[in-house]
Amino acid sequence: MSPSPDLRARGTGLATLVVGLCWLVVLFDGLDMFVYGSVLPNMLAEHALGLQPSQAGDLGSYATFGMLIGALSAGTVTDWIGRKKVIITCTAVFSLASALCAVAPSLGVFGLGRFIAGLGLGGLLPTTITMVAEYAPRGRRALIVGTLMTAHQAGGILAGFVGLWTTGAGQWRVAYWICVVPLLIGVPLIAKYLPESLNFLIAKGRTREARELAERYDVELPAPAAERPVAGDRWSAVIALFRGGLWRTTLLFWLASFCGLLLVYGVSNWLPTMMRGAGYELGSSLSFVIVINLGGIAGMLIAGRFSDHFGGARVATVWFAATALGVYLLGIHMALPLTYVVVFLTGLFLFSAQAMIYATVAGRSSDDNRATAVGWVSGIGRFGAVFGPWLGGQLVAAKSENWGFTAFAIAAVLATVFVALTGLRGPQQTPQRDAAQQLTTTG
């Protein structure tokens, strides 16, 4: 028996509350991630904590290395304590880590704070994505997940404003105190209003509680979780990605993902500093953070629709090529209005290009191999997220900001080539049932 319209409307409203709460904490996630790049020009200018350009890249990589560990650990931890507690813990961790950065007496303590923040940041996003997918209104899962992803870019916009508000001497500490706000707002709201994951409840035998939540929120009750594979079976799934001719396409997607996240985190951390080195005023350089993330939000909403019509690989190829052109042009001093246009368009392509890699891999994988394929392409990409901030720091330390734009543009060109070599199959083609055939078919 289907629920009445009144119950369905009430369930949709409650599900919207879940999505809204997750959107809020992901907004804070984006703020904490991007705030380092926003305050970095001031920290370098005043040599805060004795910071040198060559060390700044290392500091940027500490957070992304923490994110790598956090992302890889999140799934295991959620199996133990549930998704709601993981979301609360991650939010509290990166908030408290920001407080540590705000009071840091030395560069070492500041770097420790950034690493700890990365642990929370890395675990939060995949957990919230899974949560909203469970509670999304019927038939709107893809839309809701896409909407959640815009929160990260909105956090980047907020970080740009925080950078503009804290330009005075020592004000970078105030910026990090602002990043403690999630502990005071996000954690209490999540603790009081966010329900537990349905899958977790069923896995723990709390089926009655899960059924009541599913009825209340008007969502489907997940089937009982299958028994988890043993370690050998999990490694067999990874090995399957390399069988036959599959190894070539698997490596190409991994390399493309490495370049994609190198771009995302390298440009995010170093854009204000490199733009200032290219001759722009500090205020304009920080405004570029806001504009590039506005472009990122537009790109997230546009890329998916284009992929539905033309295929994820085709869109990713064009998106990375456009990113290469945009990033290269940023190294050329142009009139300020034109620069804003280029920055916006670069953001439109830059952030969603990586998402199209995930979409392409997911679309070419079978149901039994999709999680492994997407998980590993994302994990390999995280190494690029660690390398990108470090690379930007080395180039800035060498006073080669313009070469920094060129280096990132080269990474985008390489990503373009890697994705193109996997084959530009359109969406109209029927996926093969075999996972190996799906990922090796070139269309």
N, C-alpha and C positions, 0 to 999 in steps of 0.2 A: 504494500500500500504506500503510495507516494505521499509525502508530507503536504499539508494544506498550504495554500499561498501565504497565510499569515506566518506559519512556522518557518516556511522557506525564506520569507523576507527577514524574519528575526535571525535565522541562521546565517544569512548573508551579511547582516549587520554585525553579528558577532565575529564572523570570519574576517570582515574588514577591520575590526579592532585588532585581531591577531596580526594581520598584514601591517597595520599602522604602527603597532608596537615594534615589530621587527624592522620596519622602515626607519623608525626613530633611532634605534641602536646602530643600524648600518650607517645612518647619517653621521653619528658620532665616530664610528669606525673610520669613515672617510676623512672627517676632520682631523683625527689623530694621525692618520697616515700622511696626509698632505701638509700638515702644519709645519713639519720640519723644513720642507722646501720653502715655505712662506717666510719663516723667520731666519733662514740661513744667511741671506745677504747681510742682515743686521749683525748676526753673530760673527760673521767673517769681518765685517767692517770694524767692529769694536774688539776683535780678537777675544771674544767671550770664552772664558775658561782656557785661554791660550790656544784656541782653535785655529788651525792652519788649513788652507784649501786641500792639501794632500790628505789630511785627517778627516775632512768633512765627508769625503766619499765613503770612507770606512764606516763612519757613523750612520750614514744612510743605508749601508748594507746590513748593519746590525739588526735593524727592524725587519728587513725583508728576510734575513736568515731566520729570525725568530718566527716570522710568518710561515716559512717553509716547515719548521718543526710543528708549529701550531696546527697547520692545515693537515699534516700527515697524522697528527695525534687525535684530532677532533673526533673522527669516527669511532675509534676505540674507546675514548672517554665517554662519549654519548651512550655507548652500549652499557657502561657501568652505572652512570648516574642520571641519564636522560637528557634530552635536548634543552629543556627549560633551564636546568641547573647549569648546563654548559654555557648557554647564552648569558646567564647572570654572572657566572664566573669569568668568562672572557671579557665582558663589559667592565667588571670590577678590576680585573687585572690590568687592562690597558689604561684605565682611569688612574689607578694608584701608581702605575709606572710613569704616567705623565706628572704626577705630583713629585715623584722622585727626580724627574728631569728638572722640574721647576726649582727644587731646592739643591740641586747638584752642586757640590763644592769643587768638583774636579771633572775633567773630561772623561775619566774612567767611569765615574758614577753616572754621568749623563749617558754614556754609551750603554751601560748596564740597563738603565731605564728604557732606552730605545729597544734593546733586545727583548726585555720582558714585555714591553708594549706589543712587540711583534708576535709574541706567543698568543696574546689575547686576540689581536687583530686577525691572525691567520686562522684561528679556530672559529671566530664568530660568523664570518660570511657564509661558509658552506653549511653551517648549522642552521642559520636563519633561512637560507634558500630551501633547505629540506623541510623546515617547519612550515613556511608559507605554502609550499607545494602540497602539503598534507591538508591544510585548512582552506585552500583556495576554493571559492565558489565553483560549483560544477560548470565545466566547460570554459573556465577562465584561468586555468593554471598557468599557461604560457604567458598570458598578459600580466598576471600578478607577479610572476617571477621577474619578468622584464621590468615591471614597475619598481620592484625591490632594488634592482641593480642601479636604477637612477639615483638611489639614495647615496651611493658611494660617491658619485660625481657631485651631488649636491653638497656632500661633506667637503669636497675639494673647493667648491665655491665659497663655503663658509670659512674654510682655512684661508682663502685669499683675503676675505674681509678681516679676519683676525690679524693677518699680517699687516694690513693697512692700518689697523687700529693700534698696533703695538710696534711702532717704528722708532720710539725713543730709546735712549741708552738703557740697557738692562730690561727693556720691556719684553724681550723674548721669554723671560720667566713668567710674565703675566699671561702670555699666550698659552703656556703649558698649564697654568692654573685654570684657564678656561676649559682645557681638555679634561679637567677633573669633574666637570658638570655632569657627565653621564652617570657617575657614581651616585649623584644626588637625585637625579631625575629618572634616568633609564632603569637602573637596578630596582628601585621601589615599584615602578609601574609594571615591569616584567614580573617581579615576584608576586604581585597582587592579581594581575589580570591575565597573564599569558597561560593558557592551558598546557598540559604536557603533551608530548608527541604521542599520537595514536599507535604508531609502530612500536615505540618503546613500551607502552602499556601492555600491548598484546604480547610482546616478547617476554615480559615479566609476569605473564599470566593474569594481568589485571583486565581481563576481557570485559567484564561488566562495566567498569569505569570507562573503558574505551568506547563501548557501545553507547553509553549515555552521552559522552562528548560528541560522538559522531551524529547522533540524533539532534542534539542541541545546536550544533553548528551546521547541520544539513550537509554533511560531507560523507563520502563513502567510507565504510569501515574496512581498513586494510585486511587482506587475508593473513592468516597466521604465517609468521616468518618461517621460511624454510631453514632447515638446519644449516648452520654456517659451515662453509667448506674448511677442510683442514689446510694447514700451511702448504702442503704439497700441491693441493688442488689450486690454491691461489697462484702459486708459482707456475703451474701448468697453464693457467689462463694468460699469464704474462708471456710465457714461451710461445703460446699460440699466436701472439702478435707478430712473430718472426718466422713462422713456418712458410714453406714454399717461397713465393715471390713477395710475401707480405712484409718482410724485413725492410725492403726499400721504402715502401710507403710509410711504414711506422716511423722509421728514422727521419723521413722528410717532415712528417707532422711534428715530431719532437723538436727538430731544429727550428721549424717555423714558430713553435710555441716558445722556445728559448728566446728567439729574436723578438717575438711579440711582447713578452713581459719585460725583457730588457728595455724595450722602448717605453712601455707604460710607466715603469718605476724610475727609469733613468731620466726621462723628460719631466715626470712629475716632481722629482727631487731637485732638479737642476735648472728648470726653466727660468725662474726669477733671476738666479745668479748669472746664468748665461746671457739672458736678455740685457741685464745691467752691464755685463762685460761687452756686449755688442753696441753699447752707447745709449741705451734708454734710461730714463730716470727711474729711481726706485719705485715711485708710486705707479708708474706705468708698468714696470716689471711685475709688481704684485697684482695689478689689475689683469695681467695676462693669465694668471692662475684662475681667476674667476671666469674669464672668457673661454679658456680652453676646456674647462669643465662644463660650461654651458653647451659648448659644441659636443662634448662627450655625451650629455644627456640626449641631445637631438640625435646623435649617431646611434645610441642604443635603441631608440624608438624606430629609426629608419632602417637600420641594417637587417633586422629580423624580417620586415616586410619584403625587402628586396630579395632576401634569401629564399623566401617562400616562392618567389616567382622565377628566380634565376639560378638558385643553388648556392649553398654556403661557400663552396670552394671558389666559385666565380666571384662572388661578392668579396671574399677575403682577399683574393688576388688584386682586385681593383682597389680595395680599401688600403692595403699595404702600399701599393704603388702611389696612391694619392698621399698617404702619410709620408712617404719618402720625399715627394716633391714639397709638401708643406713644411716639413722639418728643415729641409735644405734652405728654403726661402727665408726661414726665421733667422738664419745667419747673415742675411743681407739687410742692412739698415734701410728701411723704407719709411715713407710718410706714416705717421701714427695711425690714422684711420685705416689705411691699407693693411698695416701690420695687424690690427685687431681682426680684420676680416680673415687674414691668413691664419692667425692663431685659432679663431673659431672653427674654420674648416679643418685645420689640422686636428683639433680635438674631436671633431665629428667623425673622422676616419680612424684616428689613433686608438681610442679606447675600445671601440666596437670591433676592430679588426681581429683582436685576440678572441673575442667572444665567438666570432664566426669560425675560428678553428675548432673550438669546442663543438659548435653546432654541426660542422662538417663531419668530425670524427663520430659524434653521436649518431648522425644520420646514416653513416656507412657501416655501422656496427649492428650486430644482431643483439637481441634482448639479453642473451646469456653472456655476451662479451662486452657490452656497452660500458658498464661501470669500470671495468679494467682498462679499456682503451682510453676513456675520457680521464680517468684518474691518473694514469701515467703520463698522458700528454700534458695535463695540468701540473703534475709534480715536476717533470723535467723543465717546464716553463719557469717554475719557481727559482731554478738556478740562474736563469736570465734575470729574474727580479733581484737577485743578490748581486749579480755582476754589473747591472746597469748603473746603479748609484755609485759604485766603486769606479767604474770607467769615467763617469762624468767628473768625479772628484780629481782623478788623475789629469784629465784634460784641463780643468780649471786651474789646478795647481801649476801646470805648465804654461799658464796664461794663453791657452789655445781654445778659448770659448767658441770661436767660429768653427774650429776643427771639431768641437764637440757636436755641433749641429750636423756637420758632415758625417761624423762617425755614426750618429744615430740614424741619419738618412741611409747610410750604407746598410745598417741592420734592417731597415725597412725594405730595402731592395732585396736583400737576401731572403727575407721572409716571403716576399712576392714570388721569387724564383722557387723556393721550396714548396709553397702551396701549389703553384702552377704545375710543378712536376708531378704532383700527386694525381693530377687529372681534374678537369673542370666539368665534371658530370652535373647535368641539370637536375632539377627536382622532379621532372616528369618521369624519370627513369625509375623502374621498380627495383628496390633493393634486393640483392640476392640473399638467400637464407643463410648461406655459410658466411661466417665472420670474415674469413680470409678473402673470399671473393668480394665481399662488400668493400673492404678497405683497399684492395688492389685494383678494382675496376677503374679504368680511366675514362670511360664514357666515349 
